[in-house]
């Protein structure tokens, strides 16, 4: 089973700053990695799929990069609404198993 | 409007059963794989089960294998999760989620539409 490890667990930044979130896989997942944002009391929202493709309606300040085992979600200039928990997720080929990272909490400094 | 609406959650005793439902609207349901994802109170996301567009491929997390059964009715635009032998550790908010692919064995797998969830509490 592939394990996804996110770092840091908590990231404290101010609006306008750049955020860099990391997700590391225990073995290669090619480019099939997704990122989600979850705010308190809300369902998760897909931000990025296939490592670097923005989902529909996602602002351009969100970008994803990486392949193999190391992936990054970058928010170029934080807006107040970006403070939330972020999860990465991948799917194993067979048997089909989907794994989430443990999450990174992005909080206002 | 694209929408997923879960129902069927509630308080249930350990060892009992519960059936969750998810009603889909606003998209062609039988063009996509579907999933159940859960989140225990204050915890992260855990994938529970997924089913391909035609029910030809089904997968389960090890934590629920043998106890939970996923199914879908494309004529009714509905997804289901039959949960048997429930345990305290199954207590969570259960989300229904739409895949971006039609098959759970497709190369890519991500969840682009989510419901608001239905809460399952397993307690005596």
Interface residues (C-beta under 8 A of the other chain):
Chain A: X1 X30 X32 X34 X36 X38 X43 X44 X45 X46 X49 X50 X55 X56 X87 X89 X90 X91 X93 X94 X95 X96 X97 X98 X99 X100 X101 X102 X103
Chain B: X35 X37 X44 X45 X46 X47 X50 X57 X59 X61 X62 X95 X100 X104 X105 X107 X108 X109 X110 X111 X112 X114 X115 X116 X117
